[in-house]
Amino acid sequence: MKGVILAAGKATRLYPITKEISKMILPVYDKPVIYYPVKVLVDSGIDEIMLVTSSAHIKQLKSVILNQEEFKNIKFKFKTKNHELGMPFSIYQAKNWAGKTPIMVIPGDNIFTKSYQQEIKRFKNGAVVHLNKVKDPQRFGTIILKNKKIVDLVEKPLKPQTKFALTAPYIFDSKVYKYIKSLKPSIKGELIITDLLKMYLVNNELTIHKAHGYWKDIGTHDALLEAGIFFKKLSLKKTYRS
């Protein structure tokens, strides 16, 4: 399996601190944001990783990632994308690079503490997505339930039926590129990741797991601060135990 990190967004919700620099190199306690999605892929056993980013940020990301000693044996591929056409469009950039190989996809601003080795070992085909409990499910894709069974997925619902949001990591087989080509843009002109997952759902090819470990989407100032505090406490616990 290969890894794909989506790091091309403009991060306007974090302005003005992201006006000139990539959100991916902002600090989450003592590590840059981008460190955490790379780390979870590496810890999951993946040693080939593509980063999809913008031409404005590629130099910054290369400098940060390629200078991490613990990633020196990882094969990195950098791909530039300068159009805001949604996550599926960014995933499609991996088509020629990944070929028929399944991919694990993570947005570059998602923070984790646990690896996903078991999911990778069990994966055969289709797609996998995870559920995380959040305070604001209306910001995410979420599920529609009927008799405790998932019957549909909806993007940013006004009245969510659950506190669980559809989140990374995502795992896709090679059919993902065919499905992406058939997606229709939203009214904002973007392809939506929830619509892509829905295609797998209607074909009975989607597996949904509850996530394990810590997860945070650091798309807001508060989330960035909360993640930093969490990892500071985690670091202090490790120091105390050692």
N, C-alpha and C positions, 0 to 999 in steps of 0.2 A: 504494500500500500504506500501511496505517496501523500504528502501533506500540502495543502494550499492555504495560505494566509491572505485574507483580503484586507489590504491596508491602503486603500486609495481614496477614502472619504475626506471631505474638507473639514469636518469637525466644527461646524459653525456654532454648535451649542456650547462649545468651549472657548469661543472668542472672548477676549482678545488674545489669550495666551497661545492660540493655535493660528494666529494670523500669519506668522512668518515661519513657524516650525511645525513639524508633523506631530499630531497627537501621539503617535506611536513611540516617540522618544521622551515624552513627559515622564517624570518619575512616579512610580508607585512604591513608596518608601525608598528602598535602596537599589531598585532595578527599573529600567525603562519599560514602558507598557508592552512593547513588542517582545520583550524577553519571555513573558509568561505564555503566550500562545506557542512560541517556538519551543519552549521548555516542555509543555504538555505533549507536543507531537514527538519530540525526542524521547521523552520518558515512556511514550506509548510504543516505541520501537521503530519509529519512522526516521529514515536517514536521508531522504530526498524531499526537499521542501521548496515550493515556489511561492514567492511573495509578489502579489499583484499590487502595485502602488502607482502613484502619479510621478511624472517626470520631475515635478518640483521637489519631491521628497525622496527620490531613490538614492541620492548621494548620502543623505542623512541616515537612512536605514541601513545601507551597506556599511557605513562607518561603524554604526552601533553593533550590528549583528556579527559582522565578520571579525570584530575584535573581541568577541566573547570566547575565551579559551575553551570552555566546555562544549562549544559547538564547532570546534575546529575540524572534526571528522564528518560533518554534515555537508552534503552537496546542496548548495543553494542555487536557485534560479530566480532571477529578478525579471519581472514583466511589467512594463509601464502601460497604464490605461488612464486617459485623460477625459473620459466622458462619464458623467454621472447617470448611468443607466441601470443601476441596481445591482444587488449581489449576484443574481444568476448570470448577468453579463460578465462580471468579474470571474466567476467560476468557469465560464466558457473559455476564458483565456488559457486554461490548462489543457485544452483538448489535445493539441498536437504533442505537448510535452508528456502528458500522462498516458495517452493512448487508451488501451483497454484496461489499464491498471486502475483499481478502485482508488478513490481519494477521500481523505479526511479533511474537511473544510472548517476553518475557524476564522471569524472576523478578528482583525488585529487588535481590537480594543476589548476583547474578552479575556478575563483573568480566571485562572484555574489553579487548583492545588493537587488534583489527582490525575493519574494517567488513565488511558482507555485501552490498555492492552487486551483486556478480555473481550471488549466489543470488537476489536480488530480480529482476534482469533476466531470469534463466532461468525463473523460476517461472511456471507456467501454471495448474495446479490440483493438488488433493491436499494433501499435507502434507510438510514437510521437518523433519528433526531432525538433530542433530550428535552425533558420537562424540568424547569426550575421554578420554584415558588418565588413570586415577586410581589412587591407592594403595588406596582402599577402595571398590571397585565394589558391595559389599554395601549401601552407603548409597543407591544410585541404582537407576534402571531400567537394565537391560542387555539384551544380545541372546543368543539361543540359536542356535547354528550347527549346520548339518548339511551335510557336504561343502562347507564354506567358504561356504555360503549361509545368509542370515538367514531362519530359519523361524518364529521366535517372539520375543516380548519378555516379560521378566519383571521385576516390581517387587521390588527389594531381595532378590536371591537369596542364600540361605545359602552356596551354592557356585557363584560366578560362573564362567562358561566363558571369560571374557575380562576384561582389565583396562580395557576401554573402557565408559564409561557413556553413557547417552542424556542429552544436555544441550541447553540452549538455545544459540543462539536457535532457536525453533520458528517455522515458517511454516504457516499454515492457510488454506485457502479457506473459503468461506461455509458449506460443509457441516458445519463444525466444530460449529455450534450444534445441528444435528439429531443429530449423533453424541453430543454431551454429554447431550442429553435422554434418550438411550437407555442411558446408563451406569448401572451399579448400584453403590451405595456399598460400600466395604470394610467389614470388621468394626468399624473405628473410626468408621464413618459418613461417610467422606470419599470423594470422587471422585478417582480416580488418573490422573495424566497418562499413565502407561504404558498403561493400559487404553484411553485415547483414541487414542494412537498405534497401538495394536494393531488398532483398528477400521479405520484407514487401511491398515495392513499387509495384513490379510486381504482387503481389496478392491483390492489391488495399486495403492494410491494413495500409498504412503509412500516418500519418497526419503531415504536416509541418507548423510550426508557425514561424513568426518573433519573436525573443526574445525581452524581455522588460527589462529595467534597465541596469546596468553596467555589462559587462562580459569581462573577460580577461583570456587567456590561458598563464600562466606565465612560459612557456617553454624556454624562453631566458632571458639573463641578462637585456636587455632593457625592456622587458615586466614586469619583476619583479620590476624594478625601477619605471616604469610608474604606476603600480598598487599601490605601496607604496605611491607615490605622490598623486594619486587620493584619497586614503583613509585618508591621512593626511589632505587634503583640506576638505574632507567630515566631518572629526572630528572637524576641526576649525569652519565650518559652524554651526554644532550642538552646539558647545560651545558658539558661539556668540548668537545664537537664545535663548539658555537657560538663 
